[in-house]
Amino acid sequence: MLNKYARAFFTRVLTPFAAFLLRKGVSPDTVTLIGTAGVVAGALAFYPQGQFFWGTVVITLFVFSDLVDGNMARQAGRSSRWGAFLDSTLDRVADGAVFGGLALWYAGKGDNLVLCAVTIFCLASGQVVSYTKARGEAIGLPVNVSGLVERSERLVITLVLCGLAGFHRTFGVPGIQYVLPVALWVVAVGSLVTLIQRMVTVHREAAEADALQAAQQRTDHRSGV
């Protein structure tokens, strides 16, 4: 849902910047690599230390590369299968770093094994949610469902509330120290619901495709084909 509306807005906002980078000879793949490196560095350098505010600031600055690289490719007319593959693969790396950094905090100084487990579940379920769609499409099914919580929602919920939690730790702002655990539980439950939605959809589409194929084979058999 956020992916549908927010992406269109930020694409318009970032189009001039994407054009500027193209004029300077920067390639979309370079932006993808730098953006992922920045997210990974921000997440693993700040989050395990409990520096949620500054970590979120760094991650947010680099996470927009996910919109800039695609914008650049379209403007340059250089959209490619490799670019799409690289972007999708490195998205998984970035997501792993964000939730991995939070898991390291809760396994260490955060001292909360329950929230560590919830964070690991967020990481794993997010990867599987993406896999179900990719795998379904790979076997020829449309997978016509977005689901409750896609990657955009997972990142927005986690980063916004992680940043707010950072205000409490960095600036002593009271009353918001519990928003990060809430964010992780919401993402965990939402990812589980999304996974179930996609699996149900793939099951239905697979059954319909198999039935259609069987009917076609019967028709061909009667026709002597």
Secondary structure as UniProt FT lines:
FT   HELIX           2..23
FT   TURN            24..25
FT   HELIX           28..46
FT   HELIX           47..49
FT   HELIX           52..63
FT   HELIX           65..76
FT   HELIX           81..107
FT   TURN            108..110
FT   HELIX           113..138
FT   TURN            139..140
FT   HELIX           151..171
FT   TURN            174..175
FT   TURN            177..178
FT   HELIX           179..223
//
